[in-house]
Amino acid sequence: MTVTVAIVVAAARNGVIGKDNKLLWRLKSDLRRFRSLTIGKPVVMGRKTFESIGRPLPDRTSIVISRNAAFKPDGVLVARSIEEAMERAADVAAQTGVTEVMIAGGSEIYAVTLPRADRIYLTEVDLEPAGDAFFPAVDPLQFREVKRASHPAGHDDEAAFSFIDYVRR
Ligand SMILES: NC(=O)c1ccc[n+]([C@@H]2O[C@H](COP(=O)([O-])OP(=O)(O)OC[C@H]3O[C@@H](n4cnc5c(N)ncnc54)[C@H](OP(=O)(O)O)[C@@H]3O)[C@@H](O)[C@H]2O)c1
C-alpha cells in the first residue's frame, strides 16, 4: 500500500504560523479541520510543537522528533531524526491500514519535510501578525492547487480563512 505524506498547516497571509511557541489566533473551524484531517492517522511533529500542544493528541499516534535522548514523554512515539520519524509513521500507517501520514509542524519540521510532501492542506488565515515561526509560500511549480474554500469568521473564529488543498505536480 502506498503511503502519502501530507502537510497540515495554518498560516497567516504573511506566512507566520506562531510566536513564542504558541499559535497566534483562535480558530475553532481550523481545529475542527485539523482533527478531521488527522484523526486515526500517524501525526509527525517537532518537540517544540508537541510541548506547545502540551499533551498527546487523542485518537492518533503522535511521532515526536527530538535529538535529545532524555526526551521520553508518555503517550507518543519519539524519533531522533526525520528519517526515523517517517519510517515509524509509515509502519504505523501500514499496521493500522491508513494511507496518509500527516506532518503537523512546526516550522523546522515543515522545512525539512516539504521536499517529500505529496500534499499540503493549508488553512490561510486572513491576518498578518508578527511572529517567529513561518511556513514558506507554496511554490506553484512544485504544487498545484486542487481545492479552495473561503469562509468568513464563524462563531469562535478570530479571522476569516481559506482552506486550500495542494498536490505535488
Ligand atoms: N499554525 C500551525 O499550523 C502550526 C503548526 C505547528 C506548530 N506551529 C507553531 O510553530 C512553532 C514551533 O515551530 P519550531 O520550528 O519552533 O519547532 P518544531 O519544528 O515544532 O520543533 C523543533 C524541534 O524539533 C526537533 N528537530 C527538528 N529537526 C530535527 C531533526 N532533523 N532531527 C531531530 N530532531 C529535530 C528539535 O528538538 P530538540 O530541541 O528536542 O532536539 C527541535 O528543537 C510554534 O510557534 C507553534 O505554535 C504552528
The ligand as a Tripos MOL2 file, in Angstrom:
@<TRIPOS>MOLECULE
LIG
   48    52     1     0     0
SMALL
NO_CHARGES

@<TRIPOS>ATOM
      1 N1         -0.0520   27.2710   12.6100 N.am      1 LIG1
      2 C1          0.2630   25.9660   12.5160 C.2       1 LIG1
      3 O1         -0.3150   25.2140   11.7210 O.2       1 LIG1
      4 C2          1.3500   25.4320   13.3970 C.ar      1 LIG1
      5 C3          1.5680   24.0490   13.4610 C.ar      1 LIG1
      6 C4          2.5950   23.5820   14.2780 C.ar      1 LIG1
      7 C5          3.3730   24.4700   15.0040 C.ar      1 LIG1
      8 N2          3.1230   25.7920   14.9020 N.ar      1 LIG1
      9 C6          3.9610   26.7670   15.6210 C.3       1 LIG1
     10 O2          5.3180   26.5810   15.2030 O.3       1 LIG1
     11 C7          6.1750   26.9380   16.2850 C.3       1 LIG1
     12 C8          7.1020   25.7670   16.5780 C.3       1 LIG1
     13 O3          7.9320   25.5330   15.4320 O.3       1 LIG1
     14 P1          9.5330   25.3880   15.5880 P.3       1 LIG1
     15 O4         10.1330   25.3950   14.2370 O.co2     1 LIG1
     16 O5          9.9820   26.3970   16.5950 O.co2     1 LIG1
     17 O6          9.6820   23.9700   16.3190 O.3       1 LIG1
     18 P2          9.2880   22.4710   15.8610 P.3       1 LIG1
     19 O7          9.5440   22.2910   14.3990 O.co2     1 LIG1
     20 O8          7.9330   22.1480   16.3950 O.co2     1 LIG1
     21 O9         10.3130   21.6160   16.7450 O.3       1 LIG1
     22 C9         11.6900   21.8400   16.6140 C.3       1 LIG1
     23 C10        12.4080   20.7480   17.3760 C.3       1 LIG1
     24 O10        12.2880   19.5080   16.6770 O.3       1 LIG1
     25 C11        13.4790   18.7740   16.8000 C.3       1 LIG1
     26 N3         14.0850   18.6320   15.4660 N.ar      1 LIG1
     27 C12        13.9740   19.4690   14.4100 C.ar      1 LIG1
     28 N4         14.6530   18.9810   13.3410 N.ar      1 LIG1
     29 C13        15.1820   17.7990   13.7530 C.ar      1 LIG1
     30 C14        15.9840   16.8140   13.1110 C.ar      1 LIG1
     31 N5         16.3660   16.9460   11.8220 N.pl3     1 LIG1
     32 N6         16.3690   15.7170   13.8110 N.ar      1 LIG1
     33 C15        15.9720   15.5670   15.1070 C.ar      1 LIG1
     34 N7         15.2100   16.4770   15.7760 N.ar      1 LIG1
     35 C16        14.8270   17.5690   15.0880 C.ar      1 LIG1
     36 C17        14.3790   19.5490   17.7560 C.3       1 LIG1
     37 O11        14.0100   19.1220   19.0600 O.3       1 LIG1
     38 P3         15.0770   19.0830   20.2780 P.3       1 LIG1
     39 O12        15.4200   20.5110   20.5270 O.co2     1 LIG1
     40 O13        14.3340   18.4270   21.4050 O.co2     1 LIG1
     41 O14        16.2290   18.2660   19.8040 O.co2     1 LIG1
     42 C18        13.9060   20.9770   17.5140 C.3       1 LIG1
     43 O15        14.2020   21.8540   18.5920 O.3       1 LIG1
     44 C19         5.2590   27.3020   17.4520 C.3       1 LIG1
     45 O16         5.0530   28.7110   17.4710 O.3       1 LIG1
     46 C20         3.9680   26.6040   17.1120 C.3       1 LIG1
     47 O17         2.8420   27.2180   17.7150 O.3       1 LIG1
     48 C21         2.1190   26.2970   14.1280 C.ar      1 LIG1
@<TRIPOS>BOND
     1     1     2 1
     2     2     3 2
     3     2     4 1
     4     4     5 ar
     5     4    48 ar
     6     5     6 ar
     7     6     7 ar
     8     7     8 ar
     9     8     9 1
    10     8    48 ar
    11     9    10 1
    12     9    46 1
    13    10    11 1
    14    11    12 1
    15    11    44 1
    16    12    13 1
    17    13    14 1
    18    14    15 2
    19    14    16 1
    20    14    17 1
    21    17    18 1
    22    18    19 2
    23    18    20 1
    24    18    21 1
    25    21    22 1
    26    22    23 1
    27    23    24 1
    28    23    42 1
    29    24    25 1
    30    25    26 1
    31    25    36 1
    32    26    27 ar
    33    26    35 ar
    34    27    28 ar
    35    28    29 ar
    36    29    30 ar
    37    29    35 ar
    38    30    31 1
    39    30    32 ar
    40    32    33 ar
    41    33    34 ar
    42    34    35 ar
    43    36    37 1
    44    36    42 1
    45    37    38 1
    46    38    39 2
    47    38    40 1
    48    38    41 1
    49    42    43 1
    50    44    45 1
    51    44    46 1
    52    46    47 1
@<TRIPOS>SUBSTRUCTURE
     1 LIG1         1 GROUP 0 **** ****
